[in-house]
Amino acid sequence: MPRISVLFGITISMYWDDHPPPHFHAICGGRESKVAIESLDVIAGSLPVAAHRRVRAWGGLHRVELLANWTRGMAHEPFEQIEPLS
């Protein structure tokens, strides 16, 4: 699974040709969640509360880039890296 960002030890990844709805994967401490890009709601799995808060904050700042990466993934094109939270 290609990594597109890392923030505070949380790995953000996407799969090529993944199933809808548009989402990304957040992995932290052996736990994983799938997060819908549009709403930033968890659609599967779970993360610790603090990690989930950081993922939502990051996702809100980078929604346009995440959707562009989703489109790239559907076309089997390389993903772009996205800046972590500073």
C-alpha positions as CSV (number, residue, x, y, z in Angstrom):
1,M,0.0,0.0,0.0
2,P,1.7,3.2,-1.1
3,R,2.4,5.7,1.7
4,I,1.4,9.3,0.9
5,S,2.2,10.9,4.2
6,V,3.3,10.3,7.8
7,L,2.1,12.5,10.7
8,F,3.1,12.0,14.3
9,G,3.8,8.3,13.7
10,I,0.5,7.8,11.7
11,T,1.0,6.4,8.3
12,I,-1.5,7.6,5.6
13,S,-1.8,5.3,2.6
14,M,-4.0,4.6,-0.4
15,Y,-4.4,1.6,-2.7
16,W,-4.6,1.7,-6.4
17,D,-8.0,0.9,-7.9
18,D,-9.6,0.8,-4.4
19,H,-13.4,0.5,-3.9
20,P,-15.6,3.5,-3.4
21,P,-16.3,5.7,-1.6
22,P,-13.1,7.7,-2.0
23,H,-11.1,7.1,1.2
24,F,-7.6,6.7,2.6
25,H,-6.1,4.4,5.2
26,A,-4.6,5.6,8.5
27,I,-2.4,3.2,10.4
28,C,-1.1,3.9,13.9
29,G,0.3,1.4,16.5
30,G,-1.0,-1.7,14.7
31,R,-4.5,-0.2,14.3
32,E,-6.0,0.9,11.0
33,S,-9.0,2.9,9.9
34,K,-10.4,3.8,6.6
35,V,-11.4,7.4,6.4
36,A,-13.9,8.9,3.9
37,I,-12.3,11.8,2.1
38,E,-15.5,13.9,1.7
39,S,-16.8,13.6,5.3
40,L,-13.6,12.5,7.1
41,D,-15.8,9.9,8.9
42,V,-14.3,6.5,9.8
43,I,-15.9,3.9,7.5
44,A,-14.0,0.9,8.9
45,G,-11.6,0.2,11.7
46,S,-10.5,2.5,14.5
47,L,-7.6,4.6,15.8
48,P,-6.8,5.9,19.2
49,V,-8.8,9.1,19.9
50,A,-5.8,11.5,19.6
51,A,-4.6,9.9,16.4
52,H,-8.1,10.1,14.9
53,R,-8.2,13.8,15.8
54,R,-4.9,14.4,14.0
55,V,-6.0,12.5,11.0
56,R,-9.3,14.5,10.7
57,A,-7.4,17.8,11.1
58,W,-4.9,16.7,8.4
59,G,-7.6,15.4,6.1
60,G,-9.5,18.7,6.3
61,L,-6.4,20.6,5.3
62,H,-5.6,18.3,2.4
63,R,-9.0,17.1,1.1
64,V,-8.4,18.5,-2.5
65,E,-5.0,16.7,-2.6
66,L,-6.5,13.5,-1.3
67,L,-9.3,13.5,-3.9
68,A,-6.6,14.2,-6.6
69,N,-4.7,11.1,-5.3
70,W,-7.9,9.1,-5.4
71,T,-8.3,9.9,-9.0
72,R,-4.7,9.0,-9.7
73,G,-5.2,5.7,-8.0
74,M,-8.2,4.9,-10.1
75,A,-6.1,5.5,-13.2
76,H,-3.2,3.5,-11.8
77,E,-1.0,6.6,-11.8
78,P,1.6,7.3,-9.1
79,F,0.3,9.0,-5.9
80,E,1.7,12.4,-4.9
81,Q,3.2,12.9,-1.4
82,I,1.1,15.1,0.9
83,E,2.7,17.3,3.6
84,P,2.2,16.2,7.2
85,L,0.8,18.5,9.9
86,S,3.4,21.0,11.1
